[in-house]
Amino acid sequence: MIDLLVAGGGPAGLATAIHGALAGLEVVVLEPRPTPIDKACGEGLMPGAVRRFEELGVAVPGRAFHGIRYVDGDTGLRAEGLFRAGPGRGCPRTDLQAALADRAERLGVRVLARRVGEVRQDGRRVCAAGLTARYLVAADGLHSPVRRGLGLAVPAAPGRPARYGLRRHYAVAPWSDLVEVYWARGAEAYVTPLAPDRIGVAVLTSEQAPFDVQLARFPLLAARLPAPPGRGAGVRGAGPLRQRARTRVAGRVLFVGDAAGYVDALTGEGLTLAVSAAGELVRCVRAGRPQEYERAWRQLSRGYRALTSSLLWARRRTPLAGRIVPLAARMPRVFTGAVNLLAR
């Protein structure tokens, strides 16, 4: 019998599959989309994520960056925090997914072009997509069909504006070896170096509008970018970003990555949490104590959830939102300390 049936062949699902294969488990991944898979993503891996992927035998391609720079979108005021324990890496999502898929294949993980469909389980097994396994891992993304199908999605809180992400690549040489975060009223823009002649620009916002409309909020950034090949060309979008799940363990179904619940992309910790949680999930399953994964996930994600929620709270309050970059600039040691907490 299959040990782990993984729904989703993105980074979270493939990291889980690799962890499982390295632990001696038989793993099968269900992914109907062909490799490589693209999605809206800031594409900046924090140093902790780079290290964790390397521990799995995955050499992350892309371009190194050495810290985070906050930029006030109106005044150009800057605050910089450098990493102390090695660089992060700007890596196109398709390149990362292809590298993970190659590593999983070399470890003998089978990938089947199937959708999960209905999930049935009892005390000994779980059945999905015509297959039977000891456990099903739902790594099927922000709007997880498995989470919805099992009735585990939590409705959005009333009165809280939804946030959305948009991303586009530009054929231009990076002008910094830092990830730059431009702050404007109601939105942030993230500039990530990806290659000697390529950057990614991701916008997080609570207002639904085309990418070019969003970019106009950041005139200092827009002035540095070449004109895109066409209106809306090459744009990827995602959202609403905040998604809550009632639990990470539902019998023999376990959730990892965005499917386990997501606050926001503001701090760039999503992939670090996903690959770390994947390791904890496999550890709990292999030990025969899958129920312990819920507590492990909560411990791993506590800092991410607290910091991201705090920044979003400040972001929603206009007087505080306008002071985020000035405060970071006035307290460089505090800002650097916060950046290195995220980098772990």
Summary of the structure (lengths in Angstrom):
residues: 344
radius of gyration: 19.9
end to end distance: 36.8
largest distance: 60.8
contacts: 1183
relative contact order: 0.19
helix: 34%
strand: 26%
